[in-house]
């Protein structure tokens, strides 16, 4: 009598808790929005913030463990969801970034009259997809998680109804992202046709010995197309063109969210497919990513250098181009992984750099959101004299910018850059290390230029013209061109304080982050 293998398996709900909690709270917010009166809508923001905090706390029981679920019955070690150290670190980054974004958003919704229920549902949905992606170990789950993280982001960017910049930004982001996803799906279909599997470990094994040269050609095309899709998600040049307009058109908290969580999603997916799925093709993706890294950091930093401080939204544009440059630095260790015998150690430097970048970049966006409350045009010149108006806020922004530049007292930024340098040199990519050094010097200029603006005396009429950017929506202080003397809203102050404390803690004890650069996370 023959036996039939059961396809029913137990589900490890504890391992699934981080993305599941975020998704469950998204549904709670959506339903609650139907019953809450307009005066009680701000309660939804606090429910969403508490849900993200709970999702982050659900990581604690998983520390020190390697849990798997949704595994093949015939191959228990081949699973679709794995909660290993790499997964937990990226989920902490994603959920922590989403939590800071939520704190930034609470007052933004009131200032711009955005629909609360839709906003919080979309943010939580995107965060759940972003938390799912680093745990994904098959190409189908990777693509689904990527789209769950991305689709709500399109709507969030265009949520300011009647705003031309917002609508244009959402359309550019959507069309370019859909094109990249189509290319990626074509690549995944080629890989499945060539290898007969979607699980990364089985794809990697099949790619080592393809029986037919035609299948090898098909697999090579699949690898290239899949990498192109993820290159877009990481804002790597030449797939970066959507970034500046999208950041300017989006609500500022969402621009910060895309710069940190969006990048974490792209880079974690890129790491998984290259290191775990395509190690056989390291001689192809290693050089390709090295060239992309050099091109991305150069394009981003040169464009940031050319920003006019008097142009409307120049502060956000500079942060946008800066994030493109930072993406180039993040690509360096992944490229180096293609040249080493131990790629798992190389990608640790990307994770270490991403943790530093997430904290300080969201802090910079938090200060930008505060300044935008009274100066909606958000020019760099609008920050002139900020130290005399709000000394603590100015010091915090100066610290964030110095961390991004890699200068003391932003020690963590310096250590993270040195780690990336050393990985490139150890992998034999001295030319890439030289290009990175040149770009770091270029970046020093525009980061220091903005920092010095903070401590100069305030100019008369510095805020004039701000009302043209937001019209009647702008607070009275912005329409008169005078700085607001009101206190900082508590959620916004909390976000700035959290980012500052985290940045100072990491600069005081950089080994907390850099230990990821020396350990094998995968």
PLY file of the C-alpha trace (Angstrom):
ply
format ascii 1.0
element vertex 522
property float x
property float y
property float z
element edge 521
property int vertex1
property int vertex2
end_header
0.00 0.00 0.00
1.58 3.28 -1.10
1.92 6.22 1.21
1.15 9.80 0.23
3.38 12.56 1.53
1.30 15.17 3.30
1.69 18.73 2.08
0.15 20.06 5.28
2.78 21.43 7.63
2.91 23.39 10.82
3.51 27.12 10.62
6.00 28.82 12.92
3.91 31.84 13.86
6.59 33.18 16.18
9.04 33.43 13.27
6.33 35.11 11.19
5.36 37.55 13.94
7.12 40.77 12.74
5.44 41.07 9.31
2.22 39.45 10.57
1.77 41.93 13.43
2.29 44.88 11.07
-0.24 43.46 8.60
-2.79 42.71 11.35
-2.56 46.24 12.77
-3.01 47.61 9.23
-6.36 45.81 9.04
-7.30 47.04 12.52
-6.60 50.64 11.47
-8.58 50.24 8.25
-11.64 48.91 10.08
-11.36 51.41 12.95
-11.30 54.26 10.43
-14.87 53.31 9.41
-16.26 53.84 12.91
-14.19 56.65 14.42
-15.63 60.19 14.09
-13.44 62.82 12.45
-12.42 64.32 15.79
-11.03 60.95 16.92
-9.05 60.16 13.74
-5.69 61.12 15.35
-6.11 57.99 17.49
-5.35 55.92 14.38
-1.81 57.31 14.31
-1.12 56.16 17.84
-2.60 52.71 17.09
-0.30 52.41 14.06
2.74 53.59 16.05
1.98 51.10 18.85
1.55 48.34 16.26
4.96 49.04 14.72
6.54 49.08 18.19
4.88 45.73 18.95
6.12 44.28 15.65
9.67 45.39 16.52
9.39 43.90 20.02
8.31 40.58 18.50
11.90 40.24 17.24
13.19 39.73 20.79
12.07 36.07 21.19
13.80 35.25 17.90
17.26 36.47 18.93
19.92 33.77 18.89
17.75 31.35 16.94
17.54 30.20 13.33
13.89 29.42 12.67
12.40 28.20 9.39
8.90 27.64 8.09
7.11 26.86 4.81
9.70 24.20 3.97
9.47 21.52 1.27
8.27 18.22 2.81
10.89 16.24 0.88
13.64 18.77 1.69
13.17 20.21 5.22
16.21 22.46 4.79
14.72 24.17 1.72
12.34 26.79 3.07
10.53 29.89 1.85
10.81 31.81 5.16
13.94 31.89 7.32
14.40 33.98 10.47
18.21 34.03 10.74
20.53 36.82 12.01
20.46 38.60 8.62
16.66 38.59 8.62
16.39 39.90 12.18
18.85 42.77 11.64
17.08 43.96 8.48
13.65 43.57 10.10
14.87 45.68 13.03
16.08 48.35 10.59
12.82 48.27 8.61
10.45 48.33 11.57
12.55 50.91 13.43
12.55 53.11 10.34
8.79 52.70 9.94
8.29 53.58 13.62
10.26 56.83 13.26
8.30 57.57 10.08
5.05 57.10 12.01
6.18 59.60 14.65
7.05 62.11 11.90
3.69 61.55 10.24
1.32 62.27 13.12
1.54 66.05 12.78
2.12 65.98 9.01
-1.35 64.49 8.55
-2.91 67.37 10.50
-0.85 70.06 8.75
-1.68 68.82 5.22
-5.13 67.38 5.92
-4.23 63.91 4.64
-6.75 61.05 5.02
-5.74 59.27 8.24
-7.20 55.82 7.67
-5.73 55.41 4.19
-2.35 56.81 5.22
-1.81 54.53 8.20
-3.15 51.46 6.41
-0.78 52.03 3.48
2.23 52.70 5.73
1.66 49.57 7.82
1.04 47.45 4.71
4.28 48.65 3.16
6.16 47.98 6.41
4.79 44.43 6.57
6.05 43.71 3.04
9.41 45.27 3.86
9.69 43.06 6.96
8.79 39.96 4.95
11.40 40.46 2.24
14.65 39.75 4.17
13.16 36.46 5.41
12.19 35.33 1.90
14.25 32.49 0.47
12.49 31.84 -2.82
12.11 34.12 -5.82
8.31 34.13 -5.76
8.14 35.27 -2.14
10.85 37.85 -2.82
8.87 39.41 -5.65
5.60 39.35 -3.68
7.24 40.94 -0.64
8.87 43.56 -2.84
5.53 44.51 -4.39
3.70 44.52 -1.04
6.35 46.99 0.16
6.24 49.07 -3.04
2.57 49.31 -4.10
1.37 51.14 -0.96
4.36 53.48 -1.30
3.08 54.67 -4.71
-0.20 55.72 -3.11
1.55 57.34 -0.15
3.66 59.50 -2.46
0.54 60.76 -4.27
-1.71 61.13 -1.23
-1.69 64.95 -1.24
-4.78 65.38 -3.36
-4.76 68.35 -5.71
-0.99 68.81 -5.41
0.64 68.77 -8.84
4.09 67.84 -7.54
2.66 64.95 -5.53
0.68 63.53 -8.46
3.64 63.85 -10.82
5.98 62.20 -8.31
3.61 59.28 -7.76
3.19 58.74 -11.50
6.96 58.74 -12.16
7.58 56.40 -9.24
4.78 54.05 -10.30
5.63 53.82 -14.01
9.36 53.32 -13.50
8.81 50.80 -10.71
6.31 48.80 -12.75
8.77 48.65 -15.64
11.51 47.42 -13.29
9.17 44.80 -11.79
8.24 43.55 -15.26
11.92 43.16 -16.12
12.55 41.33 -12.84
9.60 38.97 -13.37
10.90 38.14 -16.83
14.27 37.31 -15.28
12.66 35.14 -12.60
10.68 33.24 -15.26
13.89 32.58 -17.21
15.58 31.26 -14.06
12.65 29.00 -13.28
12.66 27.65 -16.84
16.40 26.97 -16.63
16.60 25.49 -13.12
13.11 24.12 -12.42
12.96 25.76 -8.99
12.27 29.09 -7.31
14.00 28.39 -3.98
17.32 30.24 -3.84
19.31 27.28 -2.51
18.02 24.97 -5.26
18.53 27.63 -7.92
22.13 28.07 -6.76
22.71 24.30 -6.91
21.13 23.96 -10.38
23.14 26.85 -11.81
26.40 25.04 -11.04
25.74 22.34 -13.65
23.19 23.16 -16.32
23.05 20.22 -18.77
22.24 22.24 -21.90
24.20 25.28 -23.17
20.89 26.85 -24.21
19.69 26.62 -20.61
22.92 28.30 -19.48
22.22 31.19 -21.87
18.66 31.45 -20.56
19.91 31.42 -16.96
22.48 34.15 -17.69
19.74 36.35 -19.12
17.58 35.62 -16.08
20.36 36.60 -13.67
20.99 39.88 -15.53
17.30 40.84 -15.71
16.70 40.02 -12.04
19.65 42.21 -11.01
18.30 45.10 -13.12
15.02 44.97 -11.21
16.73 45.16 -7.84
19.11 47.88 -9.08
16.05 50.08 -9.61
14.78 49.41 -6.10
18.14 50.46 -4.65
18.15 53.69 -6.74
21.41 52.66 -8.39
22.42 54.74 -11.44
21.27 54.77 -14.19
17.99 53.61 -12.59
17.90 56.51 -10.12
16.06 59.13 -12.19
12.82 58.85 -10.19
14.40 59.72 -6.83
14.61 63.58 -6.70
11.10 64.31 -8.00
9.57 61.53 -5.92
11.16 62.79 -2.71
10.08 66.38 -3.40
6.50 65.44 -4.28
5.98 62.98 -1.41
5.04 64.03 2.13
8.36 64.50 3.94
7.95 61.49 6.27
7.34 59.27 3.24
10.44 60.68 1.50
12.43 59.69 4.60
10.74 56.29 4.62
11.67 55.64 0.99
15.25 56.77 1.57
15.76 54.27 4.41
13.19 51.47 4.35
12.89 51.45 0.56
16.66 51.09 0.26
16.78 48.39 2.95
14.24 46.39 0.95
16.19 46.74 -2.29
19.58 45.96 -0.80
18.40 42.98 1.25
16.79 41.51 -1.87
19.93 42.17 -3.90
22.08 40.48 -1.24
19.86 37.40 -1.14
19.71 36.82 -4.88
23.43 37.41 -5.47
25.02 35.69 -2.46
22.50 32.88 -1.98
20.90 32.48 -5.38
23.61 33.26 -7.95
27.03 32.50 -6.38
28.01 30.64 -9.56
27.68 33.87 -11.52
29.81 35.93 -9.13
32.22 36.63 -11.99
29.32 38.38 -13.75
27.43 40.25 -11.02
30.58 41.17 -9.05
32.10 43.42 -11.78
28.64 44.67 -12.82
27.81 45.81 -9.28
31.27 47.36 -8.87
30.67 49.52 -11.95
27.16 50.36 -10.73
28.56 51.35 -7.32
31.14 53.69 -8.86
28.58 55.23 -11.22
25.90 55.61 -8.53
28.07 57.34 -5.92
29.55 59.68 -8.54
26.21 60.68 -10.08
24.59 61.18 -6.66
27.36 63.26 -5.13
28.01 65.43 -8.20
24.28 66.18 -8.53
24.03 66.99 -4.81
27.02 69.33 -5.18
25.23 71.28 -7.93
22.06 72.01 -5.92
21.23 75.72 -5.63
20.61 76.53 -1.92
18.07 79.22 -2.92
15.95 76.89 -5.06
12.60 75.75 -3.66
12.83 72.30 -2.03
16.62 72.35 -2.36
17.03 70.78 1.10
14.95 67.74 0.12
16.62 67.55 -3.30
20.04 67.55 -1.66
18.97 64.73 0.68
17.58 62.85 -2.33
20.79 63.09 -4.34
22.79 62.36 -1.19
20.78 59.15 -0.76
21.75 58.13 -4.30
25.41 58.70 -3.42
25.01 56.69 -0.21
23.45 53.87 -2.25
26.72 53.69 -4.16
28.65 53.16 -0.92
26.17 50.45 0.12
26.74 48.63 -3.18
30.51 48.37 -2.67
30.54 45.45 -0.19
27.96 43.54 -2.26
30.20 43.95 -5.31
33.19 42.86 -3.21
31.28 39.69 -2.25
31.67 38.57 -5.86
35.46 38.64 -5.51
35.89 36.83 -2.19
35.63 33.23 -1.06
33.53 34.29 1.95
30.82 36.62 0.60
28.74 36.32 3.79
31.37 38.34 5.65
31.57 41.01 2.93
27.86 41.79 2.96
28.06 42.39 6.72
29.65 45.76 5.88
26.58 46.75 3.87
24.37 45.88 6.84
26.61 47.86 9.20
26.56 50.89 6.91
22.80 50.62 6.41
22.18 50.70 10.18
24.21 53.89 10.55
22.62 55.49 7.50
19.07 54.67 8.60
19.37 56.40 11.96
21.01 59.63 10.83
19.19 60.03 7.50
15.77 59.70 9.13
16.96 62.21 11.72
17.84 64.67 8.95
14.40 64.21 7.39
12.81 64.74 10.81
14.50 68.14 11.13
13.50 68.95 7.54
9.89 68.13 8.46
10.12 70.49 11.43
11.51 73.36 9.32
8.88 72.73 6.64
6.13 73.53 9.16
7.13 77.21 8.99
9.09 77.31 5.74
7.21 75.04 3.28
9.57 75.87 0.39
12.31 74.10 2.41
15.27 75.81 0.83
18.71 75.27 2.31
18.85 79.04 2.87
15.76 78.65 5.10
18.01 76.88 7.61
20.16 79.97 8.03
20.20 81.01 11.68
18.47 77.84 12.86
20.96 77.61 15.73
19.78 80.98 17.06
16.11 79.96 16.82
16.31 76.31 17.89
19.85 75.50 19.06
19.19 71.87 20.03
17.55 71.11 16.68
20.38 72.80 14.77
22.99 70.80 16.71
21.06 67.59 15.98
20.93 68.33 12.22
24.61 69.29 12.22
25.41 65.97 13.90
23.35 64.01 11.36
25.07 65.75 8.43
28.52 65.14 9.91
27.66 61.45 10.37
26.65 61.22 6.70
29.90 62.99 5.78
31.96 60.69 8.01
33.45 63.46 10.16
33.80 63.70 13.97
31.77 63.84 16.13
29.87 61.55 13.76
32.29 58.74 14.53
29.89 56.01 13.38
29.81 57.48 9.87
33.62 57.49 9.74
33.88 53.91 11.01
31.23 52.68 8.57
33.02 54.26 5.61
36.38 52.82 6.72
34.78 49.38 6.92
33.48 49.67 3.36
36.92 50.88 2.20
38.66 47.91 3.79
36.23 45.42 2.24
36.87 46.88 -1.22
40.65 46.80 -0.76
40.62 43.25 0.64
38.62 42.09 -2.38
41.20 43.59 -4.76
38.95 46.48 -5.80
41.49 49.23 -5.15
40.17 51.27 -8.09
36.71 51.28 -6.53
38.15 52.34 -3.17
39.89 55.28 -4.89
36.63 56.37 -6.57
34.87 56.12 -3.21
37.57 58.26 -1.58
37.10 60.96 -4.24
33.34 60.88 -3.73
33.66 61.15 0.03
35.69 64.35 -0.48
33.02 65.72 -2.86
30.31 64.94 -0.33
32.24 66.72 2.42
31.73 70.02 0.63
27.94 70.01 0.40
27.42 68.45 3.85
29.71 71.06 5.47
28.15 73.85 3.42
24.70 73.01 4.81
26.12 72.60 8.32
27.71 76.06 8.29
24.38 77.62 7.17
22.83 76.48 10.45
25.14 78.65 12.52
25.11 81.85 10.47
23.03 84.85 11.43
19.44 84.84 10.18
18.76 86.86 7.04
15.86 89.27 6.75
13.14 87.83 4.52
14.75 84.41 4.40
11.36 82.84 4.36
9.82 85.08 1.72
8.18 83.20 -1.06
7.47 80.15 1.04
3.78 80.80 0.73
3.98 80.16 -2.99
4.95 76.56 -2.31
1.99 75.69 -0.15
-0.45 78.54 -0.57
-3.26 78.76 1.90
-2.30 75.42 3.48
0.83 76.88 5.03
0.77 77.93 8.67
0.49 81.66 9.33
4.17 81.83 10.35
5.19 80.58 6.93
2.97 83.06 5.09
4.53 85.99 6.92
8.08 84.67 6.43
8.75 84.72 10.17
10.09 81.75 12.16
7.58 80.10 14.44
8.07 80.47 18.18
5.69 77.63 18.96
7.03 74.50 20.60
7.94 71.40 18.64
5.09 68.86 18.44
5.75 65.97 20.82
5.81 63.16 18.20
8.22 65.12 15.99
10.43 66.01 18.96
10.44 62.33 19.98
11.54 61.25 16.49
14.39 63.78 16.43
15.44 62.79 19.95
15.39 59.06 19.16
17.48 59.51 16.01
19.94 61.73 17.88
20.29 59.36 20.83
20.77 56.40 18.49
23.38 58.27 16.45
25.28 59.35 19.57
25.11 55.85 21.05
26.47 54.33 17.84
29.23 56.95 17.65
30.14 56.27 21.28
30.20 52.51 20.77
30.65 51.86 17.03
31.41 48.20 17.71
27.66 47.69 18.21
27.21 48.15 14.47
30.63 47.15 13.17
30.41 43.69 14.69
27.97 42.95 11.88
30.78 43.68 9.45
32.98 40.97 10.96
30.37 38.27 11.42
28.62 36.04 8.88
24.95 36.99 8.93
23.92 34.54 6.20
0 1
1 2
2 3
3 4
4 5
5 6
6 7
7 8
8 9
9 10
10 11
11 12
12 13
13 14
14 15
15 16
16 17
17 18
18 19
19 20
20 21
21 22
22 23
23 24
24 25
25 26
26 27
27 28
28 29
29 30
30 31
31 32
32 33
33 34
34 35
35 36
36 37
37 38
38 39
39 40
40 41
41 42
42 43
43 44
44 45
45 46
46 47
47 48
48 49
49 50
50 51
51 52
52 53
53 54
54 55
55 56
56 57
57 58
58 59
59 60
60 61
61 62
62 63
63 64
64 65
65 66
66 67
67 68
68 69
69 70
70 71
71 72
72 73
73 74
74 75
75 76
76 77
77 78
78 79
79 80
80 81
81 82
82 83
83 84
84 85
85 86
86 87
87 88
88 89
89 90
90 91
91 92
92 93
93 94
94 95
95 96
96 97
97 98
98 99
99 100
100 101
101 102
102 103
103 104
104 105
105 106
106 107
107 108
108 109
109 110
110 111
111 112
112 113
113 114
114 115
115 116
116 117
117 118
118 119
119 120
120 121
121 122
122 123
123 124
124 125
125 126
126 127
127 128
128 129
129 130
130 131
131 132
132 133
133 134
134 135
135 136
136 137
137 138
138 139
139 140
140 141
141 142
142 143
143 144
144 145
145 146
146 147
147 148
148 149
149 150
150 151
151 152
152 153
153 154
154 155
155 156
156 157
157 158
158 159
159 160
160 161
161 162
162 163
163 164
164 165
165 166
166 167
167 168
168 169
169 170
170 171
171 172
172 173
173 174
174 175
175 176
176 177
177 178
178 179
179 180
180 181
181 182
182 183
183 184
184 185
185 186
186 187
187 188
188 189
189 190
190 191
191 192
192 193
193 194
194 195
195 196
196 197
197 198
198 199
199 200
200 201
201 202
202 203
203 204
204 205
205 206
206 207
207 208
208 209
209 210
210 211
211 212
212 213
213 214
214 215
215 216
216 217
217 218
218 219
219 220
220 221
221 222
222 223
223 224
224 225
225 226
226 227
227 228
228 229
229 230
230 231
231 232
232 233
233 234
234 235
235 236
236 237
237 238
238 239
239 240
240 241
241 242
242 243
243 244
244 245
245 246
246 247
247 248
248 249
249 250
250 251
251 252
252 253
253 254
254 255
255 256
256 257
257 258
258 259
259 260
260 261
261 262
262 263
263 264
264 265
265 266
266 267
267 268
268 269
269 270
270 271
271 272
272 273
273 274
274 275
275 276
276 277
277 278
278 279
279 280
280 281
281 282
282 283
283 284
284 285
285 286
286 287
287 288
288 289
289 290
290 291
291 292
292 293
293 294
294 295
295 296
296 297
297 298
298 299
299 300
300 301
301 302
302 303
303 304
304 305
305 306
306 307
307 308
308 309
309 310
310 311
311 312
312 313
313 314
314 315
315 316
316 317
317 318
318 319
319 320
320 321
321 322
322 323
323 324
324 325
325 326
326 327
327 328
328 329
329 330
330 331
331 332
332 333
333 334
334 335
335 336
336 337
337 338
338 339
339 340
340 341
341 342
342 343
343 344
344 345
345 346
346 347
347 348
348 349
349 350
350 351
351 352
352 353
353 354
354 355
355 356
356 357
357 358
358 359
359 360
360 361
361 362
362 363
363 364
364 365
365 366
366 367
367 368
368 369
369 370
370 371
371 372
372 373
373 374
374 375
375 376
376 377
377 378
378 379
379 380
380 381
381 382
382 383
383 384
384 385
385 386
386 387
387 388
388 389
389 390
390 391
391 392
392 393
393 394
394 395
395 396
396 397
397 398
398 399
399 400
400 401
401 402
402 403
403 404
404 405
405 406
406 407
407 408
408 409
409 410
410 411
411 412
412 413
413 414
414 415
415 416
416 417
417 418
418 419
419 420
420 421
421 422
422 423
423 424
424 425
425 426
426 427
427 428
428 429
429 430
430 431
431 432
432 433
433 434
434 435
435 436
436 437
437 438
438 439
439 440
440 441
441 442
442 443
443 444
444 445
445 446
446 447
447 448
448 449
449 450
450 451
451 452
452 453
453 454
454 455
455 456
456 457
457 458
458 459
459 460
460 461
461 462
462 463
463 464
464 465
465 466
466 467
467 468
468 469
469 470
470 471
471 472
472 473
473 474
474 475
475 476
476 477
477 478
478 479
479 480
480 481
481 482
482 483
483 484
484 485
485 486
486 487
487 488
488 489
489 490
490 491
491 492
492 493
493 494
494 495
495 496
496 497
497 498
498 499
499 500
500 501
501 502
502 503
503 504
504 505
505 506
506 507
507 508
508 509
509 510
510 511
511 512
512 513
513 514
514 515
515 516
516 517
517 518
518 519
519 520
520 521
